[in-house]
Amino acid sequence: MNVPRRPDILTLSLGAIFALLPALESYAERLDSTPWKYSLEQPADGWQSAAFDDSGWTTGEGGFGTRGTPNARIGTVWKTNDIWLRKTISLDNVPAHPALLMHYDEDTEVFINGELVVSKTGWADNYQTIPIEESKRGILKAGENTLAVHCRQNNGGQYIDVHVVDGDHVPSLPKMKPFVSELITKWGSEVTPDNVWQEYPRPQMARDNWNNLNGNWDYAVTDIKQTEQPRAWDGEILVPFCLESKLGGVQELLSEDEALWYRRTFPSRRADGQRTLLHFEAVDYASEVFVNGTSVGKHVGGNTPFTLDISEAIKDGDNQLIVRVEDATEAWQLNGKQRRNPGGIMYTQVSGIWQTVWTEQVPASHIADLTITTDAQTGTITIIPEIESSDAVAKVSVVVKDADQVVANYSGVADEIAITVPHAKRWTPDSPQLYHLEVALLDSNDKVLDSVNSYAGIRTVGKIRDKDGNLRMTLNGEVIFHWGPLDQGWWPDGLLTPPSDEGMKFDIEWLKAAGFNMIRKHIKIEPRRYYYYCDQIGMMVWQDQVSGGKNPPWTRMDKNPVDAEWPDEQHEQFMLEFERMIDELENHPCIVIWGPFNEAWGQHRTMEVGKWTVERDPSRLVNIASGGNFWPVGDIADQHSYPNPSFPFDPARYKDYVRVVGEFGGHGYPVEGHLWDASRENWGYGGLPKTKAEYRDRYVKSLEILDQLRLQGIAGGVYTQTTDVEGEINGLMSYDRKVIKIPAEELHELHQRLYE
């Protein structure tokens, strides 16, 4: 398979990406979404009538029920046996064939202006259009009407939502809104438009001449068919936080039939011999960018950076920047844990710009990229510069420093440059040595045309058999047990976007203090600075590819697995985004494992993908499918086991693979006042402990079992997880990072057994 390097801009049609979505109603034809009044206690007689006083009832968004009920669109959680609802609806005129659009689970009575119009027993598993009998149509009137509903729950899931509609022209359901939690981190509470994400976003190829475009932008949401910029804007959104997040300031869901627009101005100037580059660290999912009314590029893919050369579109002074985004979230998109109807282990969708936007000016001849590899045995740093230049032969210089001391250098042709560092210090979790690199592009007279700062950690990842024949992972030729948490990188205030650089760094530092030497970065690609801190702090990373698309049956470690069937176009998009991830992150010494698939999520063409990954980056290990479905490709066989770790030891099947327990634990412990949503079924694996002491005992028991598995040949373990995430309360910290469930010092002491 031939996947191009650095495929930043894709001309694939957006229509093709969303071709499998169902036809949708007009953007304008949506039902009213005004809130209801509701009571969970039996109301007084006459509660159905317009004259009834419901001022003491609670206000809530429809629909009402429990998450996980089929096709439920939860606005307010309802978990009791009965609920009574009331709202006022206004009709310009009474339709010829009025109907109720309703989803009920279970027994339901619907009243209009005090009169019973529909009674249902049992349940529905989706919205239904139910005509109002002709004899009862006279109950409706032009103007205000009172709609009242009683629903009784008997067993299983529960849900109720009712709308009065024109049966001949049923509009779309109201837009769903994201759940609005009160949780906020201490870093999120300090965010302002002036201080939001000011750090340089690309630490491994840094320049001084750059301009940060984060801050307040205008935004608007329109029909997806609208391709002209909006005439009116809905308000302001704080970039780089997404539309759905608390910190973005909007908290609105983007539907698959809508487009999200952004607008701001930025200063720039046209300069001879200079190019202006516009960088987006991540935009979810398909975007088109306009500068001063000119389209300067399109991009499809929501998880990695892309760059546009806007030199021909800018002018001196203020320039207008507009970004148009489409985000279906599901279908074939690589969306990770995002869902339109979140619950369980799936979370709130993220739409639009969600990482830093910035510009920089570079010379016409400049360094476009660096590829850095190292060899711990020889102490060699190899650099392949990618040069944008009109010269047939480009010349570069490289200076390697240990702190301020020059330890090696090179000057010559910009080809594959191998520099040996005398008495090289190796990068390890205990000693994360980084060498500073100064790379310059020179003209024929050795004049500097362009320069960037970078760094490298000299280390080699490998595997070796121990005395018992078990394959173990090595770092710089030494066996090292990999021990770390499942880390999903979600935040209650920023969702996928950390509230600040400081907050993001806190997670890594705390995990290091707790005695972990590795992080499994789960179904998410972090901002590039995250990996910079892992490099600095000394934290190995297992990096997952972001999942999405169609799943096969999950057979875990069983023999004879099957793959999902993926169309060629969607497979190529998967590979394109996978290559982008590797290309952007491959220079980081912290990353030691690539994981193409997790638990059969979007798993397809496994042998082809695995062989491609091994060939693409032979310097790292490949975990083809964490938790299965296991296929014989790559380096690792990975079992998921909850709550306690286990592994299906099979000497013949796994003898040529490093064996790990890629997920276990997940012991839950709820912290009152620090829950995403106290009204939902917050959960952990194996049920919830009754006391904090029981929670700790469960953790210690899982750790002891893992230690025994280590002695039997298991080479690494991943505990679920760093923090609580939405309804999952199985973190070592609360979701807002304000409560540590087991102190780092105590964890550090407990973990030492795994390294002995």
C-alpha positions in Angstrom: 0.0 0.0 0.0 1.3 3.4 -1.0 0.3 6.1 1.5 1.8 9.5 0.8 3.8 11.3 3.4 2.4 14.5 4.9 -0.9 14.4 3.1 -2.1 17.6 4.8 -4.7 18.7 2.2 -7.2 16.3 0.7 -9.4 17.2 -2.2 -11.8 14.3 -1.4 -15.4 15.6 -1.7 -17.3 16.1 1.5 -20.3 14.5 -0.2 -18.4 11.3 -0.5 -17.4 11.4 3.2 -21.1 11.7 4.2 -22.6 9.6 1.4 -23.9 7.0 3.8 -25.8 9.4 6.0 -29.6 9.3 5.7 -31.6 12.0 4.0 -32.4 14.8 6.5 -35.1 17.3 6.9 -34.7 20.9 6.1 -32.6 22.8 8.7 -35.4 25.3 9.2 -38.1 22.7 9.9 -37.3 21.7 13.5 -39.7 21.2 16.3 -39.9 23.6 19.2 -37.5 22.7 22.0 -38.9 24.9 24.9 -38.5 23.1 28.3 -41.2 21.3 30.2 -42.5 21.6 33.7 -42.3 18.2 35.4 -43.2 16.5 38.7 -42.0 13.1 40.0 -44.8 13.1 42.7 -48.5 12.5 42.1 -50.0 15.9 41.4 -53.4 17.2 42.5 -56.6 16.5 40.4 -56.8 18.7 37.4 -53.1 18.7 36.6 -53.9 18.2 32.9 -55.9 21.5 32.6 -54.6 24.9 31.4 -55.6 26.5 34.6 -53.5 24.2 36.8 -50.8 26.0 38.8 -47.5 24.2 38.0 -45.2 27.0 39.4 -43.9 24.5 42.0 -42.9 22.0 39.4 -39.3 21.5 38.2 -38.2 22.8 34.7 -36.4 20.4 32.5 -35.4 19.8 28.9 -37.1 17.0 26.9 -36.9 14.1 26.5 -37.0 12.4 29.9 -35.5 9.0 30.7 -32.4 7.0 31.2 -29.4 6.9 29.0 -29.1 3.7 27.0 -32.8 3.4 26.3 -33.0 2.7 22.5 -33.0 5.9 20.4 -33.6 8.1 23.5 -32.6 11.7 23.2 -32.0 12.5 26.9 -32.5 16.1 27.9 -33.3 15.3 31.6 -32.6 12.1 33.4 -35.7 10.5 34.9 -35.3 7.3 36.9 -38.5 7.1 39.1 -41.6 5.0 38.4 -43.8 7.9 37.2 -43.4 11.3 35.7 -45.9 14.1 34.9 -45.2 16.7 32.3 -46.7 20.0 31.2 -45.9 22.7 28.7 -47.7 25.4 26.7 -47.5 25.1 22.9 -48.5 27.7 20.4 -50.2 27.0 17.0 -50.6 29.6 14.3 -53.4 27.4 13.0 -54.7 23.9 13.6 -53.4 21.5 10.9 -55.9 19.4 8.9 -54.3 16.2 10.2 -52.8 16.9 13.6 -50.6 14.1 15.2 -48.3 13.4 18.0 -44.7 12.7 17.4 -43.7 10.6 20.4 -41.3 8.1 21.8 -42.7 6.3 24.9 -41.3 3.7 27.3 -43.6 2.7 28.9 -47.4 3.3 29.5 -48.3 6.8 28.5 -51.3 9.1 28.5 -51.3 12.4 26.5 -53.7 15.3 27.2 -54.4 18.4 25.3 -56.2 21.2 27.0 -57.3 18.8 29.8 -58.7 16.1 27.4 -57.2 12.7 26.9 -56.2 12.3 23.2 -53.8 9.3 23.1 -53.3 6.4 25.5 -50.5 3.8 25.0 -49.5 0.7 26.8 -46.1 -1.0 26.4 -43.3 0.8 24.8 -41.8 2.0 21.5 -38.2 1.7 20.5 -38.2 4.9 18.4 -40.2 8.0 17.6 -43.6 7.4 16.0 -46.1 9.7 14.4 -49.5 8.9 15.9 -52.5 10.7 14.3 -55.0 12.4 16.7 -58.4 10.8 16.1 -60.7 13.0 14.1 -63.3 13.2 16.9 -60.6 14.8 19.1 -59.1 17.3 16.7 -61.5 20.0 17.9 -59.6 20.0 21.2 -56.8 21.9 19.6 -57.1 25.6 18.9 -55.2 28.3 17.3 -53.0 30.1 19.8 -51.9 28.6 23.1 -52.6 25.0 24.1 -51.6 23.0 27.2 -49.9 19.7 26.5 -49.8 17.3 29.5 -48.3 13.8 29.7 -48.2 11.0 32.3 -45.7 8.2 31.8 -45.3 5.1 34.0 -42.1 3.0 34.1 -42.5 -0.8 34.6 -39.1 -2.3 33.8 -36.0 -1.9 31.7 -35.2 1.4 30.1 -37.5 4.4 30.3 -38.2 7.4 28.1 -40.9 9.9 27.2 -41.0 12.7 24.7 -44.0 14.2 22.9 -44.6 16.8 20.3 -47.8 18.1 18.5 -47.1 18.1 14.7 -48.8 18.5 11.4 -49.2 14.8 10.3 -48.8 15.8 6.6 -45.5 17.6 7.2 -43.6 16.2 10.2 -40.6 18.4 11.0 -37.3 17.2 12.3 -36.8 16.6 16.1 -35.4 19.5 18.1 -31.7 19.9 18.2 -30.2 17.9 21.1 -28.1 19.9 23.6 -25.0 18.6 25.3 -25.2 17.7 28.9 -24.2 20.8 30.9 -22.2 19.8 33.9 -21.2 22.1 36.8 -17.7 20.6 36.9 -14.7 22.8 36.1 -11.0 22.3 36.7 -9.0 24.9 38.5 -7.2 25.6 35.3 -10.5 26.0 33.4 -11.7 28.5 36.0 -8.7 30.7 35.2 -9.1 30.7 31.4 -9.7 34.1 29.7 -9.7 35.2 26.0 -6.3 36.8 26.7 -4.5 33.9 28.2 -6.1 30.9 26.4 -3.4 28.5 25.1 -0.6 31.0 24.4 2.2 28.4 24.2 4.1 27.6 21.0 2.3 24.5 19.6 5.1 22.7 17.7 8.1 22.1 20.1 10.1 19.8 17.7 10.3 22.4 14.9 10.2 25.8 16.7 10.6 29.3 15.2 10.4 32.6 16.9 8.3 34.4 14.2 4.8 33.3 14.9 1.3 34.7 15.7 -1.2 33.0 18.0 -4.8 33.3 16.8 -6.6 31.7 19.8 -9.2 33.8 21.5 -12.7 35.0 20.8 -14.0 34.3 17.3 -17.4 35.0 15.8 -19.4 31.8 15.1 -22.6 30.8 13.4 -24.4 27.5 12.7 -26.2 27.2 9.4 -27.9 24.6 7.2 -25.2 22.3 5.7 -26.3 23.3 2.2 -25.2 26.9 2.9 -21.9 27.6 1.3 -21.9 31.4 1.5 -20.6 33.0 4.7 -23.4 33.9 7.1 -24.8 37.4 7.0 -25.5 37.3 10.7 -23.4 35.6 13.4 -24.7 33.8 16.5 -22.2 35.1 19.0 -18.6 34.4 20.1 -16.8 31.2 20.7 -13.5 30.9 22.6 -11.0 29.1 20.3 -9.5 26.5 20.6 -12.4 25.0 22.6 -15.1 23.2 20.7 -18.7 24.1 20.2 -20.0 21.7 22.8 -17.6 22.6 25.6 -18.1 24.7 28.7 -14.9 26.7 28.0 -15.9 27.5 24.4 -18.8 29.5 25.8 -21.5 28.1 23.5 -22.4 24.5 24.6 -24.4 23.5 21.5 -24.4 20.3 19.5 -23.6 20.4 15.8 -25.9 18.2 13.8 -24.9 16.2 10.7 -27.2 18.5 8.6 -25.5 21.7 9.8 -22.3 23.6 9.1 -20.3 25.5 11.8 -18.7 28.8 10.7 -15.9 30.8 12.4 -14.7 34.3 11.7 -12.0 36.6 13.0 -9.4 39.1 11.6 -5.7 38.8 12.0 -2.8 41.2 11.2 -0.3 40.3 8.5 1.9 41.7 5.8 3.2 40.7 2.4 7.0 40.6 2.3 9.3 39.8 -0.6 10.9 36.4 -0.3 8.5 35.4 2.6 5.7 32.9 2.8 2.8 33.1 5.3 1.7 29.8 6.7 -1.6 29.2 8.5 -1.6 26.3 10.9 -4.5 24.4 12.5 -3.5 21.9 15.1 -6.8 20.1 14.9 -10.3 20.8 13.4 -13.1 18.2 13.8 -13.9 17.1 11.1 -14.1 18.4 7.5 -13.1 22.0 7.0 -12.7 24.7 4.3 -10.7 27.8 5.0 -11.1 31.3 3.4 -8.8 34.3 3.7 -10.2 37.6 2.5 -12.9 35.7 0.6 -10.6 33.3 -1.1 -10.7 29.6 -0.4 -7.1 28.7 0.6 -7.7 25.0 1.2 -9.8 22.1 2.5 -9.0 19.4 5.0 -10.7 16.1 6.1 -9.8 14.5 9.4 -10.3 15.7 12.9 -7.3 14.7 14.9 -4.0 16.0 13.4 -2.5 19.3 12.3 -2.6 20.7 8.8 -1.0 23.7 7.2 -2.1 26.1 4.4 0.1 28.5 2.5 -2.0 31.7 2.4 0.7 34.0 1.0 -1.2 34.9 -2.1 -4.5 35.6 -0.3 -3.2 38.0 2.5 -2.8 41.7 2.3 -1.0 44.3 4.5 -2.9 45.1 7.6 -6.0 43.2 8.9 -7.1 40.1 7.1 -10.4 38.2 7.4 -10.2 34.5 8.2 -13.3 32.3 7.9 -13.5 28.6 8.6 -16.4 26.4 7.6 -16.7 23.0 9.3 -18.9 19.9 8.9 -18.9 17.2 11.5 -21.2 14.1 11.2 -19.4 12.7 14.3 -20.5 9.1 13.6 -20.9 7.3 10.2 -17.4 6.5 9.0 -15.6 9.3 10.7 -12.6 8.5 13.0 -14.2 9.9 16.1 -12.8 7.9 19.0 -15.1 8.1 22.1 -17.4 10.8 20.7 -21.1 10.0 20.4 -24.2 12.0 19.5 -26.0 10.2 22.4 -23.2 9.7 24.9 -23.4 7.2 27.8 -21.4 4.3 29.3 -17.9 4.4 27.9 -18.8 6.9 25.2 -18.7 10.7 25.6 -19.9 14.1 24.4 -19.2 14.9 20.7 -16.6 17.5 19.8 -17.1 19.7 16.8 -15.0 22.4 15.1 -11.6 23.9 16.1 -10.3 22.1 19.2 -6.6 22.9 19.1 -4.5 26.0 18.6 -4.7 28.1 15.4 -1.5 30.1 14.5 0.4 31.7 11.6 4.1 32.1 10.9 6.2 33.7 8.3 9.0 31.7 6.7 11.5 32.4 3.9 10.6 31.2 0.4 13.3 28.6 0.9 12.7 27.0 4.2 12.7 23.9 6.3 9.3 22.2 6.0 9.8 19.2 8.2 12.3 17.1 10.1 12.3 13.3 10.6 14.4 12.2 13.5 15.5 8.7 14.5 18.1 7.5 17.0 20.2 4.5 17.8 21.2 4.0 21.4 23.9 1.5 20.7 25.9 3.8 18.5 24.7 7.1 20.1 23.6 8.3 16.6 20.9 10.9 15.8 19.7 10.7 12.2 17.9 13.7 10.7 16.1 13.8 7.4 15.2 17.4 6.6 12.4 18.2 4.2 13.2 21.4 2.3 11.0 23.8 0.3 13.5 25.4 -2.0 14.1 26.3 -5.6 17.7 25.2 -5.4 18.5 21.8 -6.7 20.9 21.1 -3.9 20.1 22.4 -0.4 22.7 22.8 2.3 22.0 22.5 6.0 23.9 22.8 9.3 23.0 20.9 12.5 24.3 21.7 15.9 23.7 19.2 18.7 23.8 20.5 22.3 23.7 19.0 25.8 22.2 21.9 27.6 24.5 24.8 26.5 27.4 22.6 25.5 27.9 21.7 21.8 28.6 18.0 21.6 28.3 17.4 17.8 27.7 19.2 14.6 27.2 18.8 10.8 27.3 21.0 7.7 26.6 19.7 4.2 24.0 18.5 1.8 20.4 18.2 3.1 20.1 14.5 2.8 19.9 11.8 5.5 22.2 13.2 8.1 23.7 10.8 10.7 25.4 12.5 13.7 27.2 10.4 16.4 27.2 11.9 19.8 30.3 10.9 21.8 29.6 9.2 25.1 25.8 9.6 24.4 23.4 9.7 27.3 20.4 7.5 26.6 16.8 8.5 27.1 15.0 6.4 29.7 12.0 7.1 32.1 14.6 7.4 34.9 16.9 9.7 33.0 15.0 11.4 30.1 18.0 13.0 28.5 17.1 15.3 25.5 19.7 16.8 23.1 18.9 20.2 21.7 19.1 20.5 17.9 19.7 23.7 15.9 19.0 23.1 12.3 19.7 25.8 9.7 19.1 26.0 5.9 22.1 27.7 4.2 22.6 29.3 0.8 25.7 28.7 -1.4 27.6 31.3 0.7 26.7 29.6 4.0 24.2 32.4 4.8 21.4 31.3 7.0 18.1 31.3 5.1 15.9 29.6 7.7 16.5 27.9 11.1 14.5 25.8 13.5 15.0 24.5 17.0 14.3 20.9 17.8 15.5 18.1 20.1 16.1 14.3 20.2 16.1 11.6 22.8 18.6 8.8 22.0 16.9 5.5 22.7 16.1 2.2 21.0 12.9 0.2 21.5 13.1 -3.6 21.1 12.2 -7.0 22.5 14.1 -10.0 23.8 13.4 -13.5 25.2 14.0 -14.0 28.9 15.5 -17.2 30.4 12.1 -18.8 30.3 11.5 -18.0 26.7 9.0 -15.2 27.3 9.3 -12.2 25.0 9.9 -9.0 27.0 10.1 -5.4 25.9 13.4 -3.6 26.0 14.6 0.0 26.1 18.2 0.5 25.0 18.7 -3.2 25.2 17.5 -3.5 28.8 14.3 -5.3 29.8 11.7 -2.9 31.1 8.2 -3.7 32.5 5.7 -1.3 31.0 3.3 -0.1 33.7 0.8 2.7 33.1 -2.7 3.9 33.1 -5.3 4.0 30.3 -5.4 7.8 29.7 -8.2 9.2 27.6 -7.4 12.9 27.8 -10.9 14.1 28.4 -11.8 17.2 30.5 -15.1 18.3 32.0 -14.6 21.9 30.9 -12.8 21.5 27.6 -13.8 18.0 26.5 -11.0 16.8 24.2 -9.1 20.1 24.7 -7.2 20.4 27.9 -8.1 23.7 29.7 -4.5 24.8 29.6 -1.0 23.7 29.0 -0.3 23.7 32.7 -3.4 21.4 33.3 -2.3 19.0 30.6 1.2 18.8 32.1 -0.2 18.2 35.6 -1.7 14.8 34.5 1.7 13.5 33.2 3.6 14.8 36.3 1.2 13.3 38.7 1.3 9.9 37.0 5.1 10.0 37.0 5.0 10.8 40.8 2.6 7.9 41.3 5.2 5.4 40.0 4.0 4.8 36.4 6.6 4.7 33.6 4.1 4.5 30.7 0.8 6.0 29.5 -1.5 4.3 27.1 -3.0 7.2 25.2 -6.4 5.8 24.4 -8.2 6.6 21.2 -7.0 10.2 21.2 -4.2 12.2 19.7 -3.1 14.9 22.1 -1.7 18.3 21.3 2.0 18.1 20.3 3.0 19.7 23.5 1.7 16.7 25.4 4.3 14.4 23.9 6.9 17.1 24.5 6.2 16.9 28.2 6.3 13.1 28.1 9.7 13.4 26.4 10.9 15.8 29.1 9.4 14.0 32.1 10.3 10.5 31.0 7.0 8.8 30.3 6.8 6.1 27.7 3.6 6.3 25.5 1.5 3.6 23.8 -0.2 5.6 21.1 -3.6 4.4 19.9 -5.0 5.3 16.5 -8.4 7.1 16.7 -11.2 4.6 16.0 -14.4 4.9 13.9 -16.5 3.2 11.3 -17.9 -0.3 11.1 -17.0 -3.0 13.7 -16.6 -6.8 13.3 -17.8 -9.1 16.1 -15.5 -8.8 19.1 -14.0 -12.2 19.6 -11.1 -11.0 21.7 -8.2 -13.5 21.7 -10.2 -16.4 20.1 -8.9 -18.1 17.0 -10.3 -17.4 13.6 -11.3 -13.7 14.0 -13.1 -11.9 11.2 -12.7 -8.3 10.0 -15.3 -5.7 9.3 -16.0 -5.0 5.6 -14.9 -1.4 4.8 -15.3 0.3 1.4 -12.0 1.2 -0.3 -12.7 5.0 0.1 -13.2 4.8 3.8 -10.2 2.5 4.3 -8.0 4.9 2.4 -9.2 7.7 4.7 -8.4 5.6 7.7 -4.9 5.0 6.4 -4.4 8.6 5.5 -5.3 9.7 9.1 -3.1 6.9 10.5 -0.1 8.0 8.4 -0.7 11.6 9.5 -0.6 10.6 13.1 2.7 8.7 12.7 4.2 11.4 10.6 3.4 14.1 13.2 4.5 12.1 16.3 7.3 9.8 15.1 10.1 12.1 16.3 9.0 11.8 20.0 11.3 9.4 22.0 8.4 8.8 24.4 6.3 6.9 21.9 7.3 3.2 22.0 4.2 1.4 20.6 1.7 2.1 17.9 -1.8 0.6 18.3 -3.9 0.6 15.1 -7.0 -1.0 16.6 -8.8 -1.3 20.0 -11.3 -4.0 21.0 -12.4 -4.5 17.3 -13.5 -0.9 17.0 -13.4 -0.2 13.3 -11.1 -3.2 12.9 -10.7 -4.1 9.2 -8.0 -5.4 6.9 -6.0 -6.2 10.0 -3.1 -8.1 8.4 -2.7 -5.4 5.7 -2.8 -2.6 8.3 -0.5 -4.4 10.6 2.1 -5.2 8.0 2.0 -1.6 6.7 2.6 -0.3 10.3 5.5 -2.6 10.9 7.1 -1.4 7.6 6.2 2.2 8.2 8.0 2.4 11.5 10.3 -0.5 12.3 11.8 1.5 15.2 8.7 0.8 17.5 6.6 -2.1 18.5 3.2 -2.7 17.0 0.2 -3.7 19.1 -2.2 -4.6 16.3 -5.4 -4.8 18.4 -5.5 -4.0 22.0 -7.9 -6.3 23.6 -8.4 -8.3 20.4 -9.4 -9.2 17.9 -5.9 -10.8 17.8 -4.4 -11.5 14.4 -0.8 -12.8 14.0 0.9 -9.6 12.9 3.0 -7.0 14.7 4.8 -7.7 18.0 2.2 -7.8 20.8 -0.7 -10.0 22.0 -3.0 -7.9 24.2 -5.8 -9.1 26.6 -8.4 -6.9 28.3 -9.7 -8.3 31.5 -12.0 -6.6 34.1 -11.9 -6.0 36.9 -8.8 -8.1 37.6 -6.1 -8.8 35.1 -5.8 -12.2 33.3 -4.2 -13.7 30.2 -5.2 -16.7 28.1 -1.8 -18.4 28.1 -1.4 -20.4 25.0 2.3 -21.2 24.3 1.7 -22.1 20.7 -0.5 -19.2 19.8 1.4 -16.4 21.5 5.0 -17.7 21.7 6.3 -15.2 19.1 4.5 -12.2 20.7 5.1 -10.0 23.7 2.1 -10.6 26.0 0.5 -7.7 27.9 -2.8 -7.0 29.7 -3.7 -3.8 27.9 -6.7 -2.9 30.2 -7.8 -4.1 33.6 -9.1 -2.6 36.9 -11.5 0.1 36.4 -12.4 0.1 40.0 -15.0 2.8 40.6 -15.2 5.2 43.5 -17.7 8.1 43.4 -16.7 11.4 44.9 -19.7 13.5 45.9 -19.6 17.0 44.5 -17.1 15.9 41.7 -19.4 13.9 39.5 -20.1 14.9 35.9 -23.8 14.1 36.4 -24.9 12.9 39.9 -28.3 11.8 38.5 -27.0 9.2 36.1 -25.8 5.7 36.8 -22.2 6.4 37.5 -20.3 3.2 37.4 -17.1 1.2 37.7 -16.1 -2.4 36.8 -17.1 -5.1 39.2 -19.7 -2.9 41.0 -18.9 0.0 43.4 -17.1 -0.4 46.7 -18.9 0.6 49.9 -15.9 2.5 51.4 -12.7 4.1 50.2 -10.8 1.4 52.1 -12.5 -1.3 50.0 -11.7 0.7 46.9 -8.0 0.7 47.8 -8.1 -3.0 48.6 -9.5 -3.8 45.2 -6.7 -1.8 43.6 -4.1 -3.6 45.6 -5.6 -7.0 44.8 -5.5 -6.3 41.0 -1.9 -5.1 41.4 -0.9 -8.3 43.2 -2.5 -10.4 40.4 -0.7 -8.4 37.7 2.6 -9.0 39.6 2.0 -12.8 39.5 1.2 -12.6 35.8 4.5 -10.6 35.3 6.4 -13.6 36.8 4.6 -15.9 34.3 5.7 -13.8 31.3 3.4 -10.8 31.1 5.5 -7.8 29.9 3.2 -4.9 30.6 0.0 -3.8 32.2 -2.5 -0.9 31.8 -4.8 0.1 34.6 -8.1 1.8 33.8 -7.7 4.8 34.3 -6.2 8.2 35.1 -9.3 10.1 35.8 -13.1 9.7 35.9 -14.7 10.5 32.5 -18.3 11.6 32.4 -20.3 8.6 33.7 -17.2 6.5 34.3 -16.0 6.9 37.9 -13.1 4.5 37.7 -10.3 7.1 37.7 -7.5 7.5 40.1 -8.6 11.1 40.2 -12.0 12.8 39.9 -12.9 14.2 36.5 -12.1 17.7 37.6 -8.7 16.6 39.0 -9.6 18.1 42.3 -9.8 14.9 44.3 -7.0 12.3 44.3 -8.5 8.9 45.4 -5.1 7.3 46.3 -2.2 9.7 47.0 0.7 9.6 44.4 3.2 8.8 47.1 1.2 5.7 48.2 0.7 4.5 44.7 4.5 4.9 44.0 5.3 2.7 46.9 2.7 0.1 45.9 4.0 0.0 42.3 7.6 -0.8 43.1 6.9 -4.5 43.2 6.4 -4.4 39.4 9.9 -3.2 38.8 11.7 -5.6 41.1 
